[in-house]
Amino acid sequence: MTHHRWFTPWVLVAPAAVWLFVFSVWPAINTVVLAFTNAKPLGGGHFTGLANFERALSDAQLVDALVNSIVFMLVCLPLLTMLPLLIAILVEKKLPGITFFRTAFYTPVVASAVVVALIWGWLLDDRGLINGLAQGLGVVTTPVPFLTERWLLLFSAISLTVWKGLGYYMIIYLSALGNVRRELHEAAAVDGAGPVRRFWSVTVPGVRNTMLLVSVLVSVSALRVFSELYVLSNGTGGPGGRDMSLVMLIQLYGRGFTGHLGYASALSLLLLVVTLGPMLALLRLNRKAA
């Protein structure tokens, strides 16, 4: 009979616990500490109180970044909450060749975000495929500035995010749809409910918790967007840097040997607060609906 000493479980957990502390807990604590200093990459800096947060109140770039991130979230949230559900309902049906369509919808998910953004950049460039076709067909006479106009660049990045995320959230919904009882659909059909009525009265209530999960995931990822805007703008943040997201702004201030780590840490705390907002709002709406 094998006897285990009291410390055996702790020994097994220790490597993961150390990893978690070194790469997650300690950086988070250090970020909070640095937010109240004027630290630089090559110097520890000293305590400055709320100076970094006062600076944030008058930072025009921060206002633009907040607007961009919020617009990004507000557009992505309904699209990536409903469209994947509709696609999941379509590909859930057992039809010949349906596996091909499931794979096709999921393929963008496994592709690198940077590689996909580069491809979209080539497509949307002034001399890219889309502008070339539009001019060739006589739809436009001059190239559409997808990548050089503030709002067009932002919505180009949003379209890329939506296209790439459809397959991921589709898989989540597929697992949830399997738990919706077929008897409810059959009973609704017998009562004369059509497909649209069954969708709102049977499917949506059946996957409500999953929709909440998807909404939270979409909100958080949209507010933390980086790769799409960074690659499409070639790292410049668009015309005048007005298409930067909060994460891009944090990276701008924190990088290099002369970066302002203290201010970048303060912006990171602001990003945390902004991210928690929609999460708490969605949870509150879910409780009211329940």
Summary of the structure (lengths in Angstrom):
residues: 290
radius of gyration: 23.8
end to end distance: 51.3
largest distance: 83.7
contacts: 842
relative contact order: 0.14
helix: 73%
strand: 1%
